[in-house]
C-alpha cells in the first residue's frame, strides 16, 4: 500500500474516532455510593464516588431531605472522594435522591432511604372508600449505564457522520485501486 493511501486511511479513522467519542467527561453521570443506604432521622450518612477523579472534589446536594449542601474531598483511596451529612431529625420516611456536582464537570447520583422517625399526621381522619390499587412504575430507568434514558441527538449525528466519512473514504479507496497502478 502506498504511503498516501495509508496516511489517508489513518487520518479518516482518527477523525471518525474523535468525532464520535468527543470529550468523555462532559455531562457524564457516575454512581454515588451512600452508607448506610437506609437510616433513621438524626443519623450521619457518608457518600463516596469515583466520578470526581484523582485528587478531585465537589459539592453534594442533600436538600431533598432538608440536609442542604455538603463538601466532598479526596479520601483514603486515590480516586475516591468522600462527603458526609446528617439526616435532619424531622425527616419523613421515604427514599431521597442525593446528588454530587464534581469540580471536573461530572455528576453522581444515589438514593438514601429514611426509615422510622417522624410520621405524617393527617389533618382529618383518612377512611379509604375503595381498596388501594397497585401502581406500576413509569418513566426511564436510571441505571448509570445509559441506553434507556432516551436518544442523544449529538451522538446520533456523530455516528451518522462517522458512517458517511467511512463510506466516502472506502468508495474513494476502491475507485483508486480499481483504476490500476498509478505513478507515485
Buried (B, 14 or more C-beta within 10 A) or exposed (E): EEEEEEEBBEEBBEBBEEBBEEEEEEEBBBBBBBBEEEBBBEBEBEBBBBBBBEEBBBBBBBEBBBBEEBEBEBBEEEBBBBBBBBBBEEBEBEEBBBBBBBBBBBBBBBBBEBEEBEEEEEEEEEEEEEEEEEEEEEEEEEEBEEEEEEEEEEEEEBBEBBEEBEEEBEEEBEEBEEEEEEEE
